[in-house]
């Protein structure tokens, strides 16, 4: 199961993209997007998000 990103809360800072160990996150239209097939649900991005826009 992949993490979920709240598009309304995401500020597009890119912190999660830089933190993801398997490159499952990318920026599209100034928002973070998760590749559900690549995400290993490690939670690294959750703790890196300054606005708590990412959840399991």
RAURPE-V791154 format. One record per helix or strand. SS is the DSSP state (a for helix, b for strand). FROM is the first residue (numbers start at 1). TO is the last residue. Records with the same first field share a line. If there is no record, write none. Layout:
SS=FROM-TO + FROM-TO
This chain:
b=4-5 + 25-28 + 31-34 + 54-55
a=15-19 + 44-48
